[in-house]
Structures are given as C-alpha cells and as structure tokens.
Amino acid sequence: MTPLDLESLRAIELNLADELNRVCRAHGLTCFLAYGSLIGSLRHGGFIPWDDDMDFVMLRDQYETLLANFDRWRSSEYFLLTSYHDGRTPFPFAKLIDVRTCVREQFIRKDVATGVWVDVFPLDDVETGGSGVLARRAKRAFASAARIGLARSFQMADPAIGSSRVVKMAKRLVCPVAHRLDGVKLSRRVDEAARRAGGDGEGEALFVADITAEGNCRKLFSKSLFSEAADVAFEGRVFAAPTRSDEFLAIQYGDWRTPPPEDVRPAHVFKAFVRDGFSIEEVIAGSDVV
C-alpha cells in the first residue's frame, strides 16, 4: 500500500464530500457541514490547518433515506456509505469511504480498518418539556447510549496504546473481555437508544442532538437551525450549513472563533494509504464507475 500525505488525504476527502453533496442535492436531502469542518469554513475558508477530516450532520429521517438509497444514487462503486447496518464496520453512524484506500487509526484495533472517510452523523429528536428540560425518556436514552458507547469504545480499542499509564492499565484489564463482544451489535444498540430520545414521536420535537457520536445531553440544538440551509465556502466548494452557524458552534464549543494554543491542538492519529492496484493520482482524480 502507498502512504498518503496530508494534501492527498484532504483531496480524497473533498472528492467524498463532493459526492455526498451531489447525491443529497439531487434527491432533496440536506447534509450540513458541521463541527471542525464548519469552523474551518467560517474561520479559514476550508480545512483547519491542523485538521484532517470532514464532518456532516443530517436530520434523522433524511439520514435514513440516504442510508437506504445511497447504493442506487452513487456515481461510482468506489464510494461506499458504511456503518453497522451493513455489518462491515462497527460504527453507530455512517462513514462515506473510498474503497481504494485504507486507514489505520492509532488507538483502534488493527483488525478494524476503513477507507479514507467523511463522517455523516444523524441528529435525533430529543423530547423536552416546555422549559427545554430533558424528558425522562430522553434522559434514559442518553444514559443508555453512553453506557453502551463506553463498552463499544473498549471493544474497538487497541490495548497496547493509551494516552497515559492509567489508561493503558485500564485497557489491559477491560479490553480482553470487551473484544469478545460484537461491535456491530453494540453500535446497533447505541443507534436504537439515540432514536428513543424523541419519545413517542407524537409531538414535534423542538431540539435535536448528535447522540450516536457526541452523546452529550447538554449539547442540544434548536431544530430550527436545520429547517433551512445556508451556503458556506469550503476549499473552493459550496456546502450547506445550519442557519445561525455561530449558534450551532457556540453550543458545541463555546468560543470557537479563537484558535486553540498550539500545544493543545488535535494531533494526527491515523495513517492512510492507497491500496495496491491503484495510484494516488487516479484516486485523487475522481471515481469513474467500475
């Protein structure tokens, strides 16, 4: 396999983001640029200089439509929208990957590998009272997703690598047991818990949350942020973003406009490759249908 440098990695991610954007716009769906990618768009006009991935969010009903139909709508079989649904990868949210590539993450078991990806996270309805306080069912859903998610993190973890001596010790004790669990089933249970946060669905939810990945009950977003989309620029492209993106980012990060000090900026924690039989140039160039 041929290693990818940061510039090539980003070029492939942009191809994936273009495909996601094309598919969604063609079929009346909206994928919203989110998290670090949205910060990068508003603060830098593209990737945050020290960032190396792309994130999107979708309202749950549109997300499910995308999952159900992407294989029919995609422009190439090189693009794969994968999650626990297809049994290929143990993730409770979707990753759009280029199958000509391979990624090995530093803290993840070496037998768990995907291709270069962009993440697509579902936003689930959250049942609240009139004052915006979480309803009991929503609290239970968040707690269940967090509990199962913790087991899933140990199930996927590489026990040989840890951020501290204490973490390494915990992994060595827990991982041998956790590795016997079924990661796909754990991810399914996280996803099922997330969908329960909306209650019985009889009333219109006022808030949504990223429960499958974030799972923080203090980070609720007004659903009105996603009723319409605002176009934003990213590396010379145009993607949809939540209306009032500054509000979305303030809820998620607080002061997102000020870059963090250099010593606390996220580090690159995976290695990416082009699989044998393909060249970096042809993968970057595009994706003619197989």
C-alpha positions in Angstrom: 0.0 0.0 0.0 1.1 3.6 -0.7 1.1 6.1 2.1 -0.9 9.3 1.7 0.4 12.7 2.7 -1.9 15.3 4.2 -2.5 17.1 1.0 -3.5 13.9 -0.8 -5.7 12.8 2.1 -7.6 16.0 2.0 -8.1 15.8 -1.8 -9.7 12.4 -1.4 -11.9 13.7 1.4 -13.0 16.5 -0.8 -14.0 14.0 -3.5 -16.1 12.2 -0.9 -17.7 15.4 0.3 -18.5 16.4 -3.3 -20.2 13.0 -3.8 -22.2 13.3 -0.6 -23.2 16.9 -1.5 -24.1 15.9 -5.1 -26.3 13.0 -4.0 -28.1 14.9 -1.3 -28.9 17.9 -3.5 -30.0 15.7 -6.4 -32.5 13.9 -4.2 -33.8 16.7 -2.0 -31.8 15.9 1.1 -29.6 18.2 3.1 -26.2 17.3 4.6 -25.0 20.1 6.8 -21.2 20.8 7.2 -20.6 20.6 10.9 -18.1 20.6 13.8 -14.4 21.3 12.9 -15.3 21.4 9.2 -17.8 24.2 9.8 -15.2 26.1 11.9 -12.7 25.6 9.2 -15.2 27.0 6.6 -16.0 30.1 8.7 -12.6 30.8 10.1 -10.2 29.6 7.4 -12.3 29.1 4.2 -11.6 25.4 4.3 -9.7 22.9 6.4 -8.5 24.0 9.8 -4.7 24.0 9.1 -4.1 21.2 11.6 -7.3 19.2 10.9 -7.5 16.1 8.7 -11.2 15.1 8.4 -14.6 16.3 7.4 -17.9 16.1 9.3 -21.5 16.4 8.2 -24.8 16.1 10.1 -28.3 15.2 8.9 -31.7 15.1 10.5 -32.6 11.5 11.3 -35.3 11.0 8.6 -33.1 12.3 5.8 -30.1 10.3 7.1 -32.2 7.1 7.0 -33.3 7.9 3.4 -29.6 8.4 2.4 -28.6 5.1 4.0 -31.4 3.2 2.2 -30.7 4.6 -1.2 -27.1 5.6 -1.5 -26.0 2.5 -3.3 -28.5 3.3 -6.1 -27.7 7.0 -6.2 -23.9 7.0 -6.0 -21.8 7.8 -9.1 -19.2 5.0 -8.5 -18.9 1.7 -6.8 -15.6 3.1 -5.3 -17.8 5.1 -3.0 -19.3 3.2 0.0 -21.6 4.5 2.7 -20.8 2.2 5.5 -22.0 1.7 9.2 -23.1 -1.1 11.4 -26.1 -1.5 9.1 -24.0 -3.4 6.5 -22.0 -5.3 9.1 -18.7 -4.1 7.6 -17.7 -1.6 10.2 -18.7 -1.3 13.9 -19.8 2.4 13.9 -23.2 3.7 15.0 -23.0 6.5 12.5 -22.2 6.5 8.7 -18.9 6.9 7.0 -18.6 7.6 3.3 -15.4 6.0 2.2 -13.3 5.4 -0.9 -12.8 1.7 -1.0 -9.5 2.2 -2.9 -8.0 3.5 0.3 -7.2 2.1 3.8 -7.0 3.9 7.1 -5.5 2.5 10.3 -6.2 4.5 13.5 -3.7 4.7 16.3 -6.0 3.9 19.2 -8.2 1.3 17.3 -7.6 -2.4 17.0 -5.6 -3.2 13.9 -8.2 -5.6 12.6 -10.7 -2.7 12.4 -9.9 -0.6 9.3 -11.9 1.6 6.9 -11.0 3.7 3.9 -10.4 7.4 3.9 -13.8 8.9 5.0 -16.1 11.7 5.7 -18.4 11.2 8.7 -22.1 11.6 8.5 -23.8 11.9 11.9 -27.6 11.6 12.5 -29.3 14.3 14.5 -32.0 12.7 16.7 -35.1 14.4 18.1 -35.0 15.0 21.8 -38.1 15.1 23.9 -38.2 18.0 26.3 -40.6 19.8 28.5 -41.9 23.3 27.8 -38.8 24.8 29.5 -36.4 22.8 27.4 -35.6 20.3 30.2 -35.0 16.7 29.1 -37.9 14.4 29.5 -37.3 11.2 31.5 -37.3 9.0 28.4 -34.7 11.3 26.8 -32.5 11.1 29.8 -32.7 7.3 29.8 -31.9 7.3 26.1 -28.8 9.4 26.6 -27.7 7.3 29.6 -28.2 4.1 27.6 -26.2 5.4 24.6 -23.4 6.5 26.8 -23.2 3.2 28.7 -23.2 1.1 25.5 -20.9 3.5 23.8 -18.3 3.1 26.6 -18.4 -0.7 26.1 -18.1 -0.2 22.3 -15.0 2.1 22.8 -13.3 -0.7 24.7 -14.4 -3.3 22.2 -12.6 -1.3 19.4 -9.6 -0.2 21.4 -6.0 -1.3 20.9 -4.9 -2.3 24.5 -1.3 -1.7 23.6 -1.8 2.0 23.1 -3.0 4.6 25.7 -2.7 8.3 26.4 -1.4 7.6 29.9 -0.2 4.8 32.1 -3.6 4.6 33.8 -5.4 4.4 30.5 -3.1 1.6 29.3 -3.7 -0.3 32.6 -7.5 0.0 32.2 -7.3 -1.2 28.6 -5.3 -4.2 29.5 -7.8 -5.2 32.1 -11.0 -4.5 30.2 -10.2 -5.0 26.5 -9.7 -8.8 26.6 -13.3 -9.1 27.8 -14.6 -6.3 25.6 -13.0 -7.8 22.5 -15.3 -10.8 22.8 -18.3 -8.5 22.3 -19.9 -7.9 18.9 -19.1 -4.4 17.9 -21.8 -4.3 15.2 -24.5 -5.2 17.8 -23.1 -2.6 20.3 -23.4 0.1 17.6 -26.9 -1.0 16.7 -27.9 -0.7 20.4 -26.3 2.8 20.6 -28.3 3.8 17.5 -31.5 2.4 18.8 -31.0 4.3 22.1 -30.5 7.5 20.2 -33.7 7.1 18.3 -35.6 6.6 21.6 -34.7 10.1 22.8 -37.5 11.6 20.8 -40.1 9.8 22.9 -43.3 8.5 21.2 -42.9 11.0 18.3 -46.5 12.3 18.8 -45.3 15.9 19.3 -42.9 17.9 17.2 -39.5 18.0 18.8 -38.0 21.4 19.5 -34.5 20.1 19.9 -32.1 17.6 18.3 -28.8 16.2 19.3 -25.9 14.1 18.0 -26.3 11.2 20.3 -24.6 8.4 18.4 -21.2 10.2 18.4 -21.4 13.1 20.8 -23.9 11.8 23.3 -23.8 14.9 25.5 -27.2 15.8 26.9 -26.0 19.4 27.5 -25.4 19.9 23.8 -28.9 20.3 22.4 -29.5 22.2 19.2 -32.7 24.0 18.3 -34.3 22.1 15.4 -35.0 25.4 13.7 -31.2 25.6 13.0 -31.8 22.9 10.4 -35.1 24.0 8.9 -33.2 25.7 6.2 -29.6 25.7 5.0 -27.1 28.5 4.4 -24.4 28.0 1.9 -20.8 28.3 3.1 -17.5 28.1 1.2 -15.0 25.3 1.8 -11.8 24.9 -0.2 -13.5 26.5 -3.3 -16.7 24.5 -2.9 -20.1 25.3 -1.6 -21.7 23.2 1.1 -24.9 23.6 3.2 -24.5 24.7 6.8 -27.0 25.2 9.6 -28.7 28.6 9.7 -27.1 30.6 12.5 -23.9 28.5 12.3 -22.4 30.7 15.0 -25.1 29.5 17.4 -24.6 25.8 16.5 -20.8 26.1 17.1 -21.1 28.1 20.3 -23.3 25.3 21.8 -20.8 22.7 20.7 -17.5 24.5 21.5 -18.1 27.8 23.3 -15.6 30.3 21.9 -14.9 28.7 18.5 -13.6 31.9 16.9 -10.4 31.8 18.8 -7.9 29.1 17.6 -6.6 27.0 20.5 -3.0 27.2 21.6 -0.6 25.1 19.5 0.2 22.7 22.3 -3.5 21.6 22.7 -4.4 21.3 19.0 -5.6 17.8 18.0 -2.8 15.6 16.7 -2.9 13.4 13.6 -3.8 9.9 15.0 -4.1 7.7 11.9 -2.2 6.6 8.8 -3.9 6.5 5.4 -2.9 4.5 2.3 -4.0 3.8 -1.3 -4.5 0.1 -1.7 -2.3 -1.9 -4.0 -3.5 -1.8 -7.6 -4.4 1.9 -7.5 -2.3 5.0 -7.8 -2.6 8.1 -5.7 -3.1 10.2 -8.8 -6.1 8.1 -10.1 -7.8 8.1 -6.7 -7.4 11.9 -6.3 -8.5 12.4 -9.9 -12.0 11.1 -9.4 -14.1 7.9 -9.5 -15.2 6.6 -12.8 -17.9 3.9 -12.4 -16.3 0.4 -12.1 
